[in-house]
Amino acid sequence: MKDTEKLRNYLLDVGQLIKESAQRALEEREKHRGQPAQEFYDGYVLGFHRIVSLMQQEALAFGIDLKALHLDGIEPDRDLV
């Protein structure tokens, strides 16, 4: 496998894993709504907001389609706040 293909596959997997982890963090926050642990999950979700935002901004700056990173369909300012 060529290095370029390895990098492409790596980025595809990382994007998908981050997106799935962010969605699980949202679910956990909802489970703890109104409980002391909600503050932890609020911060945890905001961390994913930062990561997804950064990855999407850099992808756009380099002309990489968000679908190629599995980071399409998620809008940090809408979905991760």
C-alpha positions as CSV (number, residue, x, y, z in Angstrom):
1,M,0.0,0.0,0.0
2,K,1.4,3.4,-1.0
3,D,2.0,6.1,1.6
4,T,-0.6,8.3,0.0
5,E,-3.2,5.6,0.2
6,K,-2.3,4.9,3.9
7,L,-2.7,8.6,4.7
8,R,-6.0,8.8,2.9
9,N,-7.3,5.7,4.8
10,Y,-6.0,7.0,8.1
11,L,-7.7,10.4,7.7
12,L,-10.9,8.7,6.6
13,D,-10.9,6.5,9.7
14,V,-9.9,9.3,12.1
15,G,-12.7,11.5,10.7
16,Q,-15.3,8.8,11.2
17,L,-14.1,7.9,14.7
18,I,-14.1,11.6,15.8
19,K,-17.6,12.1,14.4
20,E,-18.9,8.9,16.1
21,S,-17.2,9.9,19.4
22,A,-18.8,13.4,19.2
23,Q,-22.2,11.8,18.7
24,R,-21.7,9.5,21.7
25,A,-20.7,12.5,23.8
26,L,-23.9,14.2,22.9
27,E,-25.9,11.2,23.9
28,E,-24.1,10.9,27.2
29,R,-24.7,14.6,27.9
30,E,-28.4,14.1,27.3
31,K,-28.4,11.1,29.7
32,H,-27.0,13.4,32.4
33,R,-29.1,16.4,31.7
34,G,-29.9,18.2,35.0
35,Q,-27.3,16.2,36.9
36,P,-24.0,17.3,38.2
37,A,-22.2,15.2,35.6
38,Q,-23.8,17.4,32.9
39,E,-21.1,20.0,33.3
40,F,-18.4,17.4,32.5
41,Y,-20.3,16.4,29.3
42,D,-20.9,20.0,28.3
43,G,-17.1,20.5,28.3
44,Y,-16.5,17.2,26.6
45,V,-18.9,18.1,23.8
46,L,-17.2,21.5,23.4
47,G,-13.9,19.7,23.0
48,F,-15.3,17.9,20.1
49,H,-16.7,21.1,18.7
50,R,-13.1,22.5,18.6
51,I,-11.6,19.4,17.1
52,V,-14.3,19.0,14.4
53,S,-14.2,22.7,13.6
54,L,-10.4,22.7,13.2
55,M,-10.4,19.6,11.0
56,Q,-13.1,21.0,8.8
57,Q,-11.4,24.4,8.5
58,E,-8.1,22.8,7.6
59,A,-9.7,20.5,5.1
60,L,-11.4,23.4,3.3
61,A,-8.1,25.4,3.3
62,F,-6.4,22.5,1.6
63,G,-9.3,21.9,-0.8
64,I,-10.2,18.5,0.8
65,D,-13.9,17.5,0.5
66,L,-15.4,16.9,3.9
67,K,-16.9,13.7,2.6
68,A,-13.4,12.4,2.1
69,L,-12.8,12.7,5.8
70,H,-16.3,11.5,6.9
71,L,-16.7,15.0,8.5
72,D,-19.7,16.0,6.3
73,G,-23.2,16.2,7.8
74,I,-22.0,17.6,11.1
75,E,-21.9,21.4,11.8
76,P,-20.1,22.1,15.0
77,D,-21.8,25.4,15.6
78,R,-25.2,23.7,15.3
79,D,-24.6,20.2,16.5
80,L,-21.8,20.4,19.1
81,V,-22.9,23.2,21.4
